[in-house]
Amino acid sequence: MKIIEKSLNGIVIIKSNVFKDNRGVFIKTYHKEFFEKNNLDSEFRESFFSVSKKNVIRGMHFQTPPDEHAKLVYCAYGKILDVVVDIRKNSPTYGQFYSIELTQDNGKIIYIPKGFAHGFKSLTDNSVVIYLTTKEYSPKNDSGIRWDSFGFDWEIENPIISNRDKDFLPLSKFDSPFIYEDK
Ligand SMILES: Cc1cn([C@H]2C[C@H](O)[C@@H](COP(=O)(O)OP(=O)(O)O[C@H]3O[C@@H](C)C(=O)[C@@H](O)[C@H]3O)O2)c(=O)[nH]c1=O
């Protein structure tokens, strides 16, 4: 495992060794000591996955305080375009986004700290996306902003989206509870 990229003062891209043989692939996705050494939150408390058809967009999600959490995200089957946007007030990169392809065999894992909205577009049928989060799911503080409200070009006409995701406020109307802290 190694860090191959950092972005927007908090986003970290981890690359894991991809062991390929005649059976398939093997990829390690979490190593507590590695996270501690690199000052990343490592106390993950829940894990879940979703399966998405091609052209599904899920996002842009986060939990608000006091249930805000860091997330670790990777794609165990298929291929996705993962997207994050900085929603920390006073952040020098507020409103800026970052995107990366995560696939079943590129070994890439994205670490998303508190204060970012997260979403993705599924590039294949049955994309399996796995998450680890540092705080339990909190329906009342589970929130989001509109996927098409922060300038990112998703390169898609009619994505498949949940009703909940369609109803989120655009970033411009969202009063963010997250404040950037210079570390
Ligand atoms: C996230 C979550 C959802 N649920 C329930 C709520 C709902 O009935 C059903 C599906 O939830 P959602 O529609 O929110 O699923 P989805 O839109 O896939 O939500 C996910 O999107 C991506 C982009 C993320 O970053 C994740 O953290 C998560 O917010 O599962 C839980 O019970 N526990 C959970 O932890």
The ligand as an SDF file (V2000), in Angstrom:
LIG
                    3D

 35 37  0  0  0  0  0  0  0  0999 V2000
  -25.9510    4.7610    3.6290 C   0  0  0  0  0  0  0  0  0  0  0  0
  -26.9910    3.8650    4.3390 C   0  0  0  0  0  0  0  0  0  0  0  0
  -28.2570    3.7070    3.8130 C   0  0  0  0  0  0  0  0  0  0  0  0
  -29.1750    2.9480    4.4510 N   0  0  0  0  0  0  0  0  0  0  0  0
  -30.4880    2.7440    3.8390 C   0  0  0  0  0  0  0  0  0  0  0  0
  -31.2600    4.0090    3.5120 C   0  0  0  0  0  0  0  0  0  0  0  0
  -32.0160    3.6600    2.2580 C   0  0  0  0  0  0  0  0  0  0  0  0
  -33.2590    3.0490    2.5680 O   0  0  0  0  0  0  0  0  0  0  0  0
  -31.1370    2.6240    1.5740 C   0  0  0  0  0  0  0  0  0  0  0  0
  -30.3180    3.2110    0.4480 C   0  0  0  0  0  0  0  0  0  0  0  0
  -29.6240    4.3430    0.9350 O   0  0  0  0  0  0  0  0  0  0  0  0
  -29.1930    5.5120   -0.0090 P   0  0  0  0  0  0  0  0  0  0  0  0
  -30.2450    5.7650   -1.0320 O   0  0  0  0  0  0  0  0  0  0  0  0
  -28.7500    6.6480    0.8350 O   0  0  0  0  0  0  0  0  0  0  0  0
  -27.9340    4.8400   -0.7370 O   0  0  0  0  0  0  0  0  0  0  0  0
  -26.8550    5.5710   -1.6150 P   0  0  0  0  0  0  0  0  0  0  0  0
  -27.5000    6.6590   -2.3970 O   0  0  0  0  0  0  0  0  0  0  0  0
  -26.0930    4.5530   -2.3320 O   0  0  0  0  0  0  0  0  0  0  0  0
  -25.9260    6.2460   -0.4880 O   0  0  0  0  0  0  0  0  0  0  0  0
  -24.5320    6.1590   -0.5250 C   0  0  0  0  0  0  0  0  0  0  0  0
  -24.0800    7.0170   -1.5690 O   0  0  0  0  0  0  0  0  0  0  0  0
  -22.6740    7.1630   -1.6880 C   0  0  0  0  0  0  0  0  0  0  0  0
  -22.3830    8.1490   -2.7960 C   0  0  0  0  0  0  0  0  0  0  0  0
  -22.0020    7.4410   -0.4100 C   0  0  0  0  0  0  0  0  0  0  0  0
  -21.0470    8.2210   -0.3170 O   0  0  0  0  0  0  0  0  0  0  0  0
  -22.4770    6.6320    0.7500 C   0  0  0  0  0  0  0  0  0  0  0  0
  -21.9120    7.1040    1.9640 O   0  0  0  0  0  0  0  0  0  0  0  0
  -23.9690    6.5870    0.8300 C   0  0  0  0  0  0  0  0  0  0  0  0
  -24.4480    7.9010    1.1580 O   0  0  0  0  0  0  0  0  0  0  0  0
  -30.2750    2.1050    2.5910 O   0  0  0  0  0  0  0  0  0  0  0  0
  -28.8890    2.3010    5.6360 C   0  0  0  0  0  0  0  0  0  0  0  0
  -29.7370    1.6090    6.2230 O   0  0  0  0  0  0  0  0  0  0  0  0
  -27.6240    2.4320    6.1630 N   0  0  0  0  0  0  0  0  0  0  0  0
  -26.6750    3.1920    5.5600 C   0  0  0  0  0  0  0  0  0  0  0  0
  -25.5110    3.3030    6.0640 O   0  0  0  0  0  0  0  0  0  0  0  0
  1  2  1  0
  2  3  2  0
  2 34  1  0
  3  4  1  0
  4  5  1  0
  4 31  1  0
  5  6  1  0
  5 30  1  0
  6  7  1  0
  7  8  1  0
  7  9  1  0
  9 10  1  0
  9 30  1  0
 10 11  1  0
 11 12  1  0
 12 13  2  0
 12 14  1  0
 12 15  1  0
 15 16  1  0
 16 17  2  0
 16 18  1  0
 16 19  1  0
 19 20  1  0
 20 21  1  0
 20 28  1  0
 21 22  1  0
 22 23  1  0
 22 24  1  0
 24 25  2  0
 24 26  1  0
 26 27  1  0
 26 28  1  0
 28 29  1  0
 31 32  2  0
 31 33  1  0
 33 34  1  0
 34 35  2  0
M  END
$$$$
